[in-house]
Amino acid sequence: MARVCQITGKKPQVGHHVSHANNKTIRRFYPNLQYRRFWLESEKRWIRLRVSTAGLRVIDKKGIEVVLKELRERGEI
């Protein structure tokens, strides 16, 4: 699936664009996704993930090794 954070699972949301005349047309709100490389010290290699900025904060908080372990337990990587 495109435009999905691999860490948090954030995906596009649907809403309305509201004009000055209060006309409503459907639009999408996209998550702020970034491609980032992370060095895995235990495996001595780089891993490339597409993560949201909120996902980057999770990695900063828990560490990349812990986050990857959780992803592998869920079967996503």
N, C-alpha and C positions, 0 to 999 in steps of 0.2 A: 504494500500500500504506500502511496506517495504522501509526503508531507505529514509524517507521523514521527514523533520523538521516540527513539528507541529506549530511553530510560523511563520517562514518565507516561508515555502513551498518549500524550496530547495530540489532538488532530483538529482539523478545521471545524469551526462552529458556524452555524447559519443564523443570520439576523436580517435586519432591514436597514437599508439606506433611506433616511428620511429627508426629503427635500424641504425647502422653505415653505412650499405649498402643502406640506404634510403628505405628499405622495410617498408611498412605501414600495420599494423594489427590493427583491431578495439579493443579499450579498453574502460573502463568506469572510469570516475572520480567521486568518491564518496564524498558526503559532510561529514564534520567532525561532526558526531552525537554523543551526549552524553545523557545518561539517568540521569535526575536530579529530585530531590524532592524539592518542593517549599511549604513553609508554608503559608496557607491562613489565615490571622488573622480574617477576617470577617466571615469565615465559621468554624474556629477552627479545621482545618484538613490539612493534607498533600495532595498534588497533584503531580503525577508523570508524567513528560513530556519527550518526546524524542526530544531534541532540538539541533540545530547546534550551533557552537560557536558564529556565528553571531546572532543567536536567543537569546543567553545568554546576548549579549551586548544590544539587544533591551529591554530585561527584566530589565537589570541594568539601562537603560536610562529612561524607562517609568514606571517601577514598575510592579509587577506580577498581581496586581488587575486590572490595566488598560488593560494589554495584554489579560488577561482572559476574560474581558468584550468584547473586540474586537473579540476574538475567538467565544464567544457565539453568538454574533451578526451575524457572518458569518455562524454559525451553525456547527462548527467543533468540539465543545465540548459540 
